């Protein structure tokens, strides 16, 4: 029985949300490298992140379910659609980590020098169409 990776994650909770959805639709799957990344997040790039794997024969059905999940637009607490502030698109990446400001650059240098998890980063939205990054507030 061969398993293939269908998606990678930086956080275990997000991986488990996808896993539960696939299992709810009858697709057997498992999460690989969850513990090594959870213990030391700096290893995420070294091992390729937390991987969600499914049986090769379930690949097409699993990918279709993932596409349907990712096609859902994001909404705020009041139910309003969240759109890109530059182009108005609803195709957004919600868990994007940005370190573009001065604090982020300093945090990246310190984390590299002392081999620690970055002390400062922002979770933002990133538009899949134009690449514009904007605050989650």
N, C-alpha and C positions, 0 to 999 in steps of 0.2 A: 504494500500500500504506500503510495507516494503522496506526500503533502507539498503544497506550494504556498509561498507567501503571497497574500493578496493586498496587504496594507501594513505599513509600519507606523509606529507611534512614539512619542516622547514621554507619554504618561500612561501608567497602568489603568487608571479609571476609564479613560477614553477607549482603550483597547477592550476592556471588559464590556463596555456599552455595546460596541460593535459585535463582540463575541456573543453576548446574550441575544442580540437581534437575530444573528444567523442561526443560533441554536433554536430560537423560537420558531424559525421557519424550517426546522428539521435538518439543518446542515451541521454535520459534525466538524468541530474546529478546535484549535487550541492555541494558546499564547506561548511564544518562545522568547527567551531572554528577558522576561519580566523582572525576575529577581535581581539580576546583575545590574540592570539599569536603575531599579528602585533603590538598591543599596548605594550605588555611586553613579549619579546621573552623568558624570563626566565620561563614563564608559559608553554612553549611548552611541556616539559616533563611531567608536572603535568596533562595536559589535553590530552596528547597523540598526539600532533602535529596538523597540519591542515589536515583535513580528506576530501578525495574525495569520495562521496557516489553516488551510482547508484541504480536503482530499482532492486529488487532481480531477476526479470525475465530477465533483461538485463545483468546479471552478467557475463555469459560465453562470450558473444560477447565483453563486455567491457574489460575483462581480455585478450582476444585475441588481441585486439587493443593495450593494454598496453605492451604486450609481443613484438609486432611488433615495437613499439616505442623504447623500451629498447634494442632490438636486433641491432639497427642501430649503427655502429661503429662511434667513435668520429674522427673528422678531425680538422686540424689546419687551419689557415687563407689561406694557399696556397692549401688546399684540400688534404694534405697528411694524411694518417691514423695515429692516435695516438695509440701506442702500449705500453704495459707494458715494462719498462726498464729492468726487471728481466727475465720474461718468454716469452715476445713477444705477449701475448694475446691481443685481441682487446675488450675483455669483461671487461669494466671499469665502475666504479662509478665516476661520474664527480664532484659532489657537496659535496664531503666528507670534513669534517672539522677536521683538526688535530691540536692538542696542545701538541705534543710530545717533542718539544724542550724546552730549559730552560725558554725562554720567555713565552711560552704557559703554563708551570706549574705555574710560578709566577702569570700570569694573572688569571688562574683558582683559585688559592688560594685567590687572592684579590677579585675576583668576588664572591666567596663563603662568605668571611668575610663581605663584604660591600653590598652584595645582588645587584650587578650591572651586566650588560651584560659584558662578557669577553672583555677585552681591546685588546687582541692579539690572533689571530688564523689565520691559513692558510687554504685556499681552495686548495685541492690537488686532484689528481686522485688516486683511490685505485683499484687495480686489483681484479676482482671477482674470479679469479682462484687461485692465490698464496697469495693474501692479501698484496702484496707489495704496499707501498705508495710512490708516487713520485710527484715532483713539476709540476705545470701546465704550466710552461714556456717551 
